[in-house]
């Protein structure tokens, strides 16, 4: 690392030293907020597969999820 990058990293670390728990919780909440979106895309894919195969019961089930 160059001296400038190391100084910037140390500055950020000193600023966030007391708020590590808050930072961790914030990052955890941000990452977990993406899971419903990813799950919705997965279930839409399953629903479309069942629609193409004309399996209407499973299509409706995955669509409802």
C-alpha positions in Angstrom: 0.0 0.0 0.0 1.1 3.5 -0.6 1.4 5.9 2.2 -1.6 7.9 1.1 -3.9 4.8 0.9 -2.5 3.6 4.3 -3.2 7.1 5.9 -6.7 7.1 4.4 -7.4 3.6 5.8 -6.1 4.6 9.2 -8.3 7.7 9.2 -11.4 5.7 8.3 -10.5 3.0 10.9 -10.0 5.7 13.7 -13.3 7.3 12.8 -15.2 4.1 12.9 -13.4 2.4 15.8 -16.1 3.1 18.3 -18.9 2.2 15.9 -17.8 -1.2 14.7 -21.0 -2.9 15.9 -23.2 -0.3 14.2 -21.2 -0.7 11.0 -21.5 -4.5 11.1 -25.3 -4.3 11.7 -25.7 -1.8 8.9 -23.8 -4.0 6.4 -25.7 -7.1 7.6 -29.0 -5.3 7.1 -28.0 -4.1 3.6 -26.9 -7.5 2.5 -30.0 -9.3 3.9 -32.2 -6.7 2.2 -31.1 -8.3 -1.2 -32.3 -11.8 -0.3 -36.0 -11.3 -1.0 -35.2 -9.9 -4.4 -33.0 -12.8 -5.3 -35.6 -15.3 -4.0 -38.3 -13.6 -6.0 -36.3 -14.0 -9.2 -35.7 -17.7 -8.4 -39.3 -18.4 -7.8 -40.4 -16.5 -10.9 -38.1 -18.8 -12.9 -39.6 -21.9 -11.3 -43.1 -20.6 -12.0 -42.3 -19.9 -15.7 -40.8 -23.4 -16.0 -44.0 -24.9 -14.7 -46.1 -22.7 -17.0 -44.1 -23.9 -20.0 -44.6 -27.5 -18.9 -48.3 -26.8 -18.4 -48.2 -27.8 -14.8 -50.7 -25.2 -13.5 -50.8 -26.3 -9.9 -47.1 -25.8 -9.4 -47.2 -22.6 -11.5 -49.8 -21.1 -9.2 -47.9 -22.3 -6.1 -44.6 -20.7 -7.1 -46.4 -17.6 -8.3 -48.0 -17.2 -4.9 -44.7 -17.6 -3.1 
